[in-house]
Amino acid sequence: MPYEPADRSVPELLRDWAAIMRELRSKGIIRTNNNPVGDIAEAIVAEHYGGERGSFAQAGWDVKTEHEYLQVKAMRQVPGAKRRTLSPIRDSNYTAVVIVIFDEDFVVTEGLRMSRTLVEALFPHRAHVNGRVITVTQALREHRDVEKLDLSAAAQRIGT
């Protein structure tokens, strides 16, 4: 019998969500009880580059590879929402930023990579958020120094 969320009560849906979060945590995909988008993106990027996810104690990067420190930013795009900004980058202890964009069902639709130098050139520090806020625009996607990444194989390998 297929799972039909519409047939579930609100308390049942919330219990389902909690159980799903526990299972994702036990599989090592997510590490917090927060919105899972960032944790899932980090797991995909670590898999893509063969890197290691950082701990919560260190600041500035999310995935370490043999030669670099990657800051991972993610966004889930859902119908009706026009979100284009990512959470602020508040540290400079990274060499590149990898942006992972998901659709509503957590399918990776886009991957972008840019150097820290480019981030600092394009996105000024904003005092009110104490960081740099990347806005994902068509111009950014087409920028000659922004690399497009195919993260689909990594996403499949971790089971998303």
QUIFENBEL-V169192 format. One record per residue. N is the residue number from 1. RES is the residue in one small letter. PSI is psi as a letter, one per 30 degrees, with the letter a starting at -180 (none if undefined). Layout:
BEGIN
n=N res=RES psi=PSI
n=N res=RES psi=PSI
END
This chain:
BEGIN
n=1 res=m psi=k
n=2 res=p psi=l
n=3 res=y psi=k
n=4 res=e psi=j
n=5 res=p psi=e
n=6 res=a psi=f
n=7 res=d psi=f
n=8 res=r psi=k
n=9 res=s psi=l
n=10 res=v psi=e
n=11 res=p psi=e
n=12 res=e psi=e
n=13 res=l psi=e
n=14 res=l psi=e
n=15 res=r psi=e
n=16 res=d psi=e
n=17 res=w psi=e
n=18 res=a psi=e
n=19 res=a psi=e
n=20 res=i psi=e
n=21 res=m psi=e
n=22 res=r psi=e
n=23 res=e psi=e
n=24 res=l psi=e
n=25 res=r psi=e
n=26 res=s psi=f
n=27 res=k psi=f
n=28 res=g psi=g
n=29 res=i psi=e
n=30 res=i psi=l
n=31 res=r psi=f
n=32 res=t psi=l
n=33 res=n psi=g
n=34 res=n psi=a
n=35 res=n psi=k
n=36 res=p psi=f
n=37 res=v psi=e
n=38 res=g psi=e
n=39 res=d psi=e
n=40 res=i psi=e
n=41 res=a psi=e
n=42 res=e psi=e
n=43 res=a psi=e
n=44 res=i psi=e
n=45 res=v psi=e
n=46 res=a psi=e
n=47 res=e psi=e
n=48 res=h psi=e
n=49 res=y psi=f
n=50 res=g psi=h
n=51 res=g psi=a
n=52 res=e psi=k
n=53 res=r psi=k
n=54 res=g psi=l
n=55 res=s psi=l
n=56 res=f psi=f
n=57 res=a psi=f
n=58 res=q psi=k
n=59 res=a psi=l
n=60 res=g psi=f
n=61 res=w psi=l
n=62 res=d psi=e
n=63 res=v psi=k
n=64 res=k psi=k
n=65 res=t psi=a
n=66 res=e psi=e
n=67 res=h psi=f
n=68 res=e psi=l
n=69 res=y psi=k
n=70 res=l psi=k
n=71 res=q psi=k
n=72 res=v psi=k
n=73 res=k psi=k
n=74 res=a psi=l
n=75 res=m psi=k
n=76 res=r psi=j
n=77 res=q psi=k
n=78 res=v psi=l
n=79 res=p psi=k
n=80 res=g psi=f
n=81 res=a psi=k
n=82 res=k psi=h
n=83 res=r psi=k
n=84 res=r psi=f
n=85 res=t psi=k
n=86 res=l psi=l
n=87 res=s psi=l
n=88 res=p psi=k
n=89 res=i psi=j
n=90 res=r psi=g
n=91 res=d psi=l
n=92 res=s psi=g
n=93 res=n psi=i
n=94 res=y psi=l
n=95 res=t psi=f
n=96 res=a psi=l
n=97 res=v psi=k
n=98 res=v psi=k
n=99 res=i psi=k
n=100 res=v psi=k
n=101 res=i psi=k
n=102 res=f psi=l
n=103 res=d psi=a
n=104 res=e psi=e
n=105 res=d psi=g
n=106 res=f psi=g
n=107 res=v psi=k
n=108 res=v psi=k
n=109 res=t psi=f
n=110 res=e psi=k
n=111 res=g psi=k
n=112 res=l psi=k
n=113 res=r psi=k
n=114 res=m psi=l
n=115 res=s psi=l
n=116 res=r psi=e
n=117 res=t psi=e
n=118 res=l psi=e
n=119 res=v psi=e
n=120 res=e psi=f
n=121 res=a psi=e
n=122 res=l psi=f
n=123 res=f psi=j
n=124 res=p psi=l
n=125 res=h psi=k
n=126 res=r psi=j
n=127 res=a psi=e
n=128 res=h psi=f
n=129 res=v psi=f
n=130 res=n psi=h
n=131 res=g psi=a
n=132 res=r psi=k
n=133 res=v psi=j
n=134 res=i psi=k
n=135 res=t psi=k
n=136 res=v psi=j
n=137 res=t psi=l
n=138 res=q psi=e
n=139 res=a psi=e
n=140 res=l psi=e
n=141 res=r psi=e
n=142 res=e psi=f
n=143 res=h psi=k
n=144 res=r psi=f
n=145 res=d psi=g
n=146 res=v psi=k
n=147 res=e psi=k
n=148 res=k psi=k
n=149 res=l psi=k
n=150 res=d psi=j
n=151 res=l psi=g
n=152 res=s psi=e
n=153 res=a psi=e
n=154 res=a psi=e
n=155 res=a psi=e
n=156 res=q psi=e
n=157 res=r psi=e
n=158 res=i psi=f
n=159 res=g psi=g
n=160 res=t psi=none
END
